Amino acid sequence: MANSGFEAIHLTDIPEPDYKKQEDDPDWHAVRIHFGIRSFGANAYTAREAGGRLSEPHSESEDSGTRHEELFLVVTGHATFTVDGEEVDAPAGTLVFVRDPDLVRSAVAREAGTTLICFGGTPGEAFEVSPWERKYDRAAAP
């Protein structure tokens, strides 16, 4: 459902961008790209099986080319995060906020169908699309 001021869509109806998907990649729900969000980053990922990767190990300084803070929300299922070497048990409803962009973080599903939503941005700065995401977003490409 959409009109000029808002849009509503089920997460699973957001199409994946055209990219070379690897066998162990989660299903990518490109939330920011779908809605054309320009003020913050937003993506969702669903693991097809237990043990599936939801978020690859990365920092938001070395690996992404940004200084984003990230907020992760486990929407369905159950995940395990690893942040700076520390494991975090994260059943549905758990929020994990990674304030320090230098910390390496990742997440794996403990249950099939686990879905994770990620939000990000750099404090005090206008949002800029991450370089890795820009190549899939025709509207954000330079």
Secondary structure, 3 states (H helix, E strand, C coil): CECCCCECCCHHHCCCCCCCCCCCCCEEECHHHHHCCCCCEEEEEECCCCCCEEEEEECCCCCCCCCCEEEEEEEECEEEEEECCEEEEEECCCEEEECCCCCCEEEEECCCCCEEEEEEECCCCCCCCCHHHHCCCCCCCC
